[in-house]
Amino acid sequence: MNKDRGTIKWSAMMLPEHVQLLREWQEEDTIVTQPQLDEAQLEQININLQRAYTEHCPIQLKVWEQTGLYTVSGAIQKINIHEQYVKLANSERIQFHHIYEALLDE
């Protein structure tokens, strides 16, 4: 059986600048681009947010960040139109432009 050490074996022969560039390159691979939504999707998100707020029902939000996509759920405590964010009952603030899907938990 071949016990190859992979990149560890070759890192001793690499210049520190090359190692740094490889690390930066790997970090760039983890960045997720923001999904582009059309008007119909934005309207559906708006409808679901308003409905969850007025009916006090839980909602599941799919949120984008540069490091990836994640899901958060809970009841909406506040919708601030002027500052463009939603505040959930757990005090988490989410900007409108970071939400790419809103599903009602019925």
C-alpha positions as CSV (number, residue, x, y, z in Angstrom):
1,M,0.0,0.0,0.0
2,N,1.4,3.4,-1.0
3,K,1.4,5.9,1.9
4,D,1.6,9.1,-0.1
5,R,1.6,12.3,1.9
6,G,0.1,14.4,-0.8
7,T,1.0,18.1,-0.7
8,I,2.8,17.8,2.6
9,K,5.6,16.0,0.7
10,W,6.1,18.8,-1.7
11,S,5.5,21.8,0.6
12,A,9.2,21.8,1.8
13,M,10.4,22.6,-1.7
14,M,7.9,25.5,-2.2
15,L,8.7,29.1,-1.6
16,P,6.6,30.8,1.2
17,E,5.1,33.1,-1.5
18,H,3.8,30.1,-3.4
19,V,2.3,28.5,-0.2
20,Q,0.5,31.8,0.5
21,L,-0.8,32.0,-3.1
22,L,-2.1,28.4,-2.8
23,R,-3.9,29.2,0.5
24,E,-5.5,32.3,-1.1
25,W,-6.6,30.2,-4.1
26,Q,-8.2,27.6,-1.8
27,E,-10.0,30.4,0.1
28,E,-11.4,31.8,-3.2
29,D,-12.9,28.3,-3.9
30,T,-15.0,28.5,-0.7
31,I,-16.6,31.9,-1.7
32,V,-20.2,31.4,-3.0
33,T,-21.6,33.9,-5.5
34,Q,-24.9,35.4,-4.6
35,P,-27.9,33.9,-6.4
36,Q,-29.7,36.2,-8.8
37,L,-33.4,36.4,-8.3
38,D,-36.0,37.4,-10.9
39,E,-39.1,39.6,-10.1
40,A,-41.4,36.7,-9.5
41,Q,-39.1,35.2,-6.9
42,L,-38.6,38.6,-5.2
43,E,-42.4,39.1,-5.1
44,Q,-42.9,35.6,-3.6
45,I,-40.4,36.3,-0.9
46,N,-42.1,39.6,-0.1
47,I,-45.5,37.9,0.1
48,N,-44.2,35.2,2.4
49,L,-42.5,37.7,4.7
50,Q,-45.6,39.8,5.0
51,R,-47.8,36.8,5.6
52,A,-45.5,35.4,8.3
53,Y,-45.3,38.8,10.0
54,T,-49.0,39.5,10.0
55,E,-50.1,35.9,10.9
56,H,-47.3,35.4,13.5
57,C,-46.3,32.1,11.9
58,P,-42.8,30.7,11.7
59,I,-40.8,31.1,8.5
60,Q,-37.8,29.4,7.1
61,L,-35.3,31.8,5.4
62,K,-32.5,30.7,3.1
63,V,-29.8,33.3,3.4
64,W,-26.7,34.0,1.4
65,E,-23.3,35.0,2.8
66,Q,-19.9,35.1,1.1
67,T,-18.9,32.0,2.9
68,G,-21.9,30.1,1.8
69,L,-25.6,29.5,2.1
70,Y,-27.4,28.7,5.3
71,T,-31.0,28.3,6.6
72,V,-32.5,30.1,9.6
73,S,-36.0,29.7,10.9
74,G,-38.2,31.5,13.4
75,A,-40.9,34.0,13.9
76,I,-40.5,37.5,12.4
77,Q,-40.3,40.1,15.2
78,K,-39.9,43.2,12.9
79,I,-39.6,44.2,9.3
80,N,-37.8,47.5,8.7
81,I,-38.5,48.8,5.2
82,H,-36.2,51.9,5.6
83,E,-33.1,50.0,6.6
84,Q,-34.1,46.9,4.6
85,Y,-33.9,44.2,7.1
86,V,-35.9,41.5,8.9
87,K,-35.5,40.9,12.6
88,L,-36.3,37.4,13.8
89,A,-37.5,36.5,17.4
90,N,-34.0,35.3,18.2
91,S,-32.7,38.9,17.5
92,E,-31.0,37.9,14.3
93,R,-31.1,40.7,11.7
94,I,-31.1,39.6,8.0
95,Q,-30.8,42.1,5.2
96,F,-33.4,41.8,2.4
97,H,-30.8,41.4,-0.3
98,H,-29.3,38.4,1.5
99,I,-32.5,36.4,1.5
100,Y,-32.9,34.2,-1.6
101,E,-35.9,32.1,-0.4
102,A,-38.6,32.4,2.2
103,L,-40.8,29.4,3.1
104,L,-43.7,29.4,5.5
105,D,-43.7,26.7,8.2
106,E,-47.4,25.8,8.3
